[in-house]
Amino acid sequence: KTPAATQRLVDEVNAVVGNGDPTFENLGDLEYASAVVNETLRLHPSVPMDSKSCLKDDILPDGTFVPAGSQMVYGPWIMGRRP
């Protein structure tokens, strides 16, 4: 769908890795590739739904109180598409 983005990715990998295999050491230099992977996982998360159990009273970052024993279900798939 986006030939320019694909070419930019190929160019970056060729510039950083060359003809060899990627190594742990050169992964940090693949900035555009990292952005492509992150965007892909935002739009297509490996876990579309997840749930969590609260073992003790807690407060969410927005100030919402969550009592112990509560269960929460959230959808990363949906969250990745909200504006």
C-alpha positions in Angstrom: 0.0 0.0 0.0 2.9 2.4 0.7 5.8 1.7 -1.6 7.7 4.7 -0.3 7.5 3.4 3.3 8.5 0.0 2.1 11.5 1.3 0.3 12.6 3.4 3.3 12.5 0.3 5.4 14.5 -1.7 2.9 17.0 1.1 2.6 17.5 1.4 6.3 18.0 -2.3 6.8 20.5 -2.5 4.0 22.4 0.5 5.3 22.6 -0.9 8.9 22.7 -4.6 8.3 24.2 -4.9 4.8 24.3 -8.4 3.4 24.5 -10.0 6.9 22.0 -11.0 9.4 20.6 -8.5 12.0 22.3 -8.7 15.4 21.3 -7.5 18.8 23.9 -4.8 18.6 22.6 -3.2 15.4 18.9 -3.3 16.4 19.1 0.1 18.1 20.2 1.6 14.8 17.1 0.4 13.0 14.9 3.3 14.1 12.5 3.3 11.2 12.1 -0.5 11.4 11.3 -0.2 15.1 8.6 2.4 14.3 7.1 0.1 11.6 7.0 -2.8 14.1 5.4 -0.6 16.8 2.8 0.8 14.4 2.0 -2.7 13.1 1.5 -3.9 16.7 -0.7 -0.9 17.5 -3.0 -1.7 14.6 -2.8 -5.5 14.9 -2.0 -6.3 18.6 -1.0 -9.9 19.3 -3.6 -10.0 22.2 -6.8 -8.3 21.0 -8.4 -8.6 24.5 -6.9 -8.9 27.9 -8.1 -9.0 31.5 -6.5 -8.1 34.8 -7.4 -8.9 38.4 -6.8 -6.4 41.2 -5.2 -8.1 44.3 -5.3 -5.0 46.5 -7.0 -1.6 46.4 -5.5 0.6 43.8 -5.9 3.9 42.0 -5.7 4.3 38.2 -3.6 7.1 36.7 -6.9 9.1 36.1 -7.8 8.9 39.8 -10.3 6.0 39.5 -10.4 3.8 42.6 -10.3 0.1 41.9 -11.2 -2.1 44.9 -9.4 -5.4 45.6 -11.0 -8.4 43.9 -12.1 -6.3 40.9 -11.5 -7.7 37.4 -11.0 -5.4 34.4 -11.1 -6.2 30.7 -9.5 -4.0 28.1 -9.1 -4.2 24.4 -5.7 -3.2 23.0 -7.2 -3.6 19.5 -9.8 -0.9 20.2 -7.4 1.3 22.2 -5.0 1.4 19.2 -7.7 2.9 17.0 -9.1 5.5 19.3 -8.2 9.1 18.4 
